[in-house]
C-alpha cells in the first residue's frame, strides 16, 4: 500500500510541475509585459530599464505559476 501511495504522490507532483510550466508561459508573458508598460509609463524608455523590468516580471512569475498550479491541482 505504501508503494502505491508513493506512486500516486509522485504522479500528482509531476502533474503540478507540468501545469506550472504551462502556466508560466502565460503568467510570465503577462508579468513581463506589465513590467515593460510600467517602465515606459514612468519614463524609463532606454533599453536597460525595459529589459530589467521584463526580466523581473518573468522571474516573479515562477513562484506565481507554482502557486496557481498548486491551487488548481488541489481543487
CORJO-V132762 format. One record per backbone hydrogen bond with DSSP energy under -0.5 kcal/mol. NH is the residue of the N-H (numbers start at 1). CO is the residue of the C=O. If there is no record, write none. Layout:
nh->NH co->CO
nh->NH co->CO
//
This chain:
nh->5 co->1
nh->6 co->2
nh->7 co->3
nh->8 co->4
nh->9 co->5
nh->10 co->6
nh->11 co->7
nh->12 co->8
nh->13 co->9
nh->14 co->10
nh->15 co->11
nh->16 co->12
nh->17 co->13
nh->18 co->14
nh->19 co->15
nh->20 co->16
nh->21 co->17
nh->22 co->18
nh->23 co->19
nh->24 co->20
nh->25 co->21
nh->26 co->22
nh->27 co->23
nh->28 co->24
nh->29 co->25
nh->30 co->26
nh->31 co->27
nh->32 co->28
nh->33 co->29
nh->34 co->30
nh->35 co->31
nh->36 co->32
nh->37 co->33
nh->38 co->34
nh->39 co->35
nh->40 co->36
nh->41 co->37
nh->42 co->38
nh->43 co->40
nh->44 co->39
nh->45 co->43
nh->50 co->46
nh->51 co->47
nh->52 co->48
nh->53 co->49
nh->54 co->50
nh->55 co->51
nh->56 co->52
nh->57 co->53
nh->58 co->54
nh->59 co->55
nh->60 co->56
nh->61 co->57
nh->62 co->59
nh->63 co->59
nh->64 co->60
nh->65 co->61
nh->66 co->62
nh->67 co->63
nh->68 co->64
nh->69 co->65
nh->70 co->66
nh->71 co->67
nh->72 co->68
nh->73 co->69
nh->74 co->70
nh->75 co->71
//
